[in-house]
Amino acid sequence: MARAAAGYLRRVLSDELFVLWSAARAEANMAYDAWCDDPGRMTYAVYRAAEDRSDAAEVALSASASPALAVA
């Protein structure tokens, strides 16, 4: 039973991390479009910050999936 609960919690965490990454990726895409529409230092800084958040979310998502991908 504990093993099933751990698997469920791992899946829920992975799902939540996917949602966070997806939102961060969408924000980075919108920030990139805004920078393309209005090039400048401030819009680039906003874009880079959004891209960094997306990258961090991707790393967290990847780390949550790695045990499932490990080869025994």
N, C-alpha and C positions, 0 to 999 in steps of 0.2 A: 504494500500500500504506500509506504513512504517513497518508494522508487517512482511510482506513478505520479505522486504529488510533486516530486522534484522535477519530473519530466514536464508536467503541466506548468509549473512555475517558470521553468526555463523557456517554454514556448510562449507564455504570456509576456515575459521580459523581452524576448526576441521580437514579438509582434509590436510591443510598445516602442522598442528601439527603431524598428522599421518605420513606424508612423513618425517618430521624431526626425529620423533621417529624411524621410520623404518631404516633410514640411520644411526642413532646413534647405533641402535641395531646391524646392520650389522658390523659397525666399532668395536663394543665391541666383537663380535664373532670372527672377524679377529685378534684382539689383543689377545684374549684368545688363539687362535690357535698358534699365534706367541710365546706366553709365554710357551705353552706346548712344542713347538719345540725347544725353547732355554730358559730354565728356568733361571731366574736371577732376580736381584733386579730391573734393568731398565725395562725389558720387563713386569715384574709384575706391576710396577708403571704405565706404558703405558696402560696396560690392565685395572687397577683400575680406571684410569682417564676416559677411554672410557666407562667403566661400569657406572661410576657416571654420565656422560653426558646422557647415555641411560636412567638411572633412572630419571633424571631431566626431560627429554623429556616425559617420561611415565607419570609422575605426571602432567605435563602441559596438556597432552592429556586427561588424566582422568578428570582433572578439567574442561576442555572445554566440556566434555560430561555429566557432572553431572546434569546440568539443564534439559537436555532431559530425564535423568533417574529418576528425582525426581517424587515422587508420590504426586498427589494433594489431 
